[in-house]
Amino acid sequence: MEVPNGKKIYFLSDFHLGAPNYADSLQREKKIVAFLESIRQQAAAIFIVGDMFDFWFEYKDVTPKGYVRLLGKLAEITDSGIPIHFFVGNHDMWMNDYFEKELNISVYFEPKTFEWNGKKFFIGHGDGLGPKDHGYKLLKKVFRNRISQRLFGFLHPYVGIGLANYFSRSSRKKTGSADEVFLGEENEWLIIFSRQILAKEHYDYFIFGHRHLPMDITLSDESHYINLGDWIKYFTYAEFNGHVTQLKKLH
């Protein structure tokens, strides 16, 4: 695939809408919507790389309340012919087909590779990749299991969403400010994972979210690892102009 002259591909992740409260979430949502509107004329495609919401579960006939500004803007963008791709994260993994049917957004549950203008991209949210974190990897398998999702779906939305929001807040309190600390290239597990993949197959760019810390790390002369940061503290994103991918910050 080719990126047309004057167009760009945009990557952003980790909005965590719904957290920590309605007022703060709404303020972030308005910033995100304004940003999406500002890039519409230049966008060849937009990638949202996970954790759009702090929690999301699609019941058979119910979707979580709120986020109408963002969802409406996403539908408006895809209706205009600009493709949007969404990679589910660990906070919004319980997607079904709402985004695909109502918003015409492609949804991915695993990392995926793309190529534009001869540049190869490895893209994914990043949760459960790399060494260690075996407890979460097991938990992820349970959460992704269709039986587990169906059982959770039996809960009334008032109970189910309430429980999920409680555990999400508890998890955030437990991790605290850990995401703000760079662990060094030898300990950053997504960098380790990227190097392992790079040893088998060349990619020009590894694009991930999840870590919340903006990073642009040189893996080799022709390969970079980019973590997109978040839209809670950093308001960072990446753009590919057909030649290079750069990590940028909203001003």
GIHU-V988354 format. One line per field, one symbol per residue. ss: DSSP state (A for helix, B for strand, O for the rest). burial: # if it has 24 or more other C-alpha atoms within 12 Angstrom, else .. Layout:
ss->???
burial->???
This chain:
ss->OOOOOOOBBBBBOOOOBOOOOAAAAAAAAAAAAAAAAAAOOOBBBBBBOOOOBOOOBOOOOOOOOOOAAAAAAAAAAAAOOOBBBBBOOOOOOBOOOAAAAAOOOBBBOOOBBBBBOOBBBBBBOOOOOOOOOAAAAAAAAAAAOAAAAAAAAOOOAAAAAAAAAAAAAAAAAAAOOAAAOOOOOOOOAAAAAAAAAAOOOOOOBBBBOOOOOBBBBBBBOOBBBBBBOOOOOOOBBBBBOOOOBBBBBOO
burial->..#....#############....##.######.###.##.##################...##..#.###.######...###############.##...##########.#.#..###########..........#..##....#..##......##..##..#..........#........########.##...################.#...##########.#########.#####...
